[in-house]
Amino acid sequence: MDIERRNNVTVTGNPQGPTVVLAHGFGCDQNMWRLTVPALAEKYRVVLFDYVGSGRSDLSAFSEARYASLDGYARDAVEVCEALDLRDAVFVGHSVSAMIGVLAAGMAPKRIGALVMVAPSPRYLDDEGYRGGFSVQDIEELLESLESNYLGWSAAIAPVIMGNADRPELGGELTNSFCATDPEMARVFARTTFQSDSRDDLKSVTVPTLVLECTQDAIAPREVGAFVHRAIPGSRLVTLDATGHCPHLSAPEATNQAITGFLDGLR
């Protein structure tokens, strides 16, 4: 299969520069990085893609068996890296893609040489001694609502995820992105995302890692950013002066500055 067509791969920026791979979160696609690409394009080769089931990917390639675990999405990322023969790329993952990046780096250590985790969460469910931000009942209700009325769920939840109630256009954009996703494929991705527990995988990360959190985030509270930072040896934690779960849209300048500062330090 043509991986580049399957995952709607886009390559832009400086073809001679180090490679940065931008990976979107649940309900989104590569367009969500449009305010980040210009900040990288002069120095870096930028690779964007859509997970199967998202954006303009080849929906016929979707398999519930494959995408019922984060490993399936990590395989998408690895296969994109393999198709482009990437070496030591920096994988920038938003939300659940931060953890997908951790898994991908473990699967293909020669392909991924550093990680940027934007609003990561290794587990959304609260646990003993761990605050993920959601109770079991919260997650069950969220998934039941999604499965019974996906468009209504999207309109209700997207503005909460985005935050920034004073800028409703941002919540509207995320709502539209959610609504453009096939409901059945979104159901699988949502269950995979919100029921995942990748805390143990963090211990295996050996590459330079930047963890970006927001001052207020309904999906990944500050305790989660601190947990991820503690779990990854040598990682760097930056708290952005931003609200919501999508700082690359709501606070692109601060987000881009943190990412480019980290990248410059790798060179």
Buried (B, 14 or more C-beta within 10 A) or exposed (E): EEBBEBBBBBEBBBEEBBBBBBBBBBBBBBBBBEBBBEBBBEBBBBBBBBBBBBBBBBBEBBEBEBBBBBBBBBBBBBBBBEBBEBEBBBBBBBBBBBBBBBBBBBBBEEBBBBBBBBBBBBBBBBEEEBBBBBEEEBBEEBBEBBBEEBEEBBBEBBBBBBBBEEBEEBBBBBBEBBBBBBBBBBBBBBBBBBBBBBBEBBEEBEBBBBBBBBEEBBBBBBEBBBBBBEBBEEBBBBBBEBBBBBBBBBBBEBBBBBBBEBBEEEE
